[in-house]
Amino acid sequence: MEALLAQFTFLSNQALSDKNFDPSTIEDLMKLFELEAYKSWASLELEQQKEVEEAEISMKEAEAYLDSVMDNAMEEFRLFEEELERTCKDEYDSLVQSADNARKMGKLMDKAATIASKKYMEAAMNSATSRMKMAFKGISSKKVHPS
């Protein structure tokens, strides 16, 4: 392009100084400028197309990386969720076991209290029966108990 500009400067100076200058030489030079402009335009378009392709490749690589990271994150989340569910189930089972043990202990204590109260009632009845028998013996023998 610089050579064409130098040639154009030379021809312009020649046109100003030479009265027999042929203008078609400048037209030929202008056609060369046009060809150079088309070459530059085609080169820029080719360069732009390469950049677009490179950008698309980079975008696909970034998408693949993002997919990989998301898959890893989802897998890690799934494993965390499974572990959390397992822990919660273990705690739930432990609480249910403790509740069952407490219920069984409560039933045993209820039975023990029932048995103890029956024994106490039986002992009280035996004591009362024995005192009544002694009282009847005392009345029938006419002896009075000192108490």
Secondary structure, DSSP 4 states (H G I P E B T S, - for coil): -HHHHHHHHHHHHHHHH-TT--THHHHHHHHHHHHHHHHHHHHHHHHHHHHHHHHHHHHHHHHHHHHHHHHHHHHHHHHHHHHHHHHHHHHHHHHHHHHHHHHHHHHHHHHHHHHHHHHHHHHHHHHHHHHHHHHHHHHHHT-----
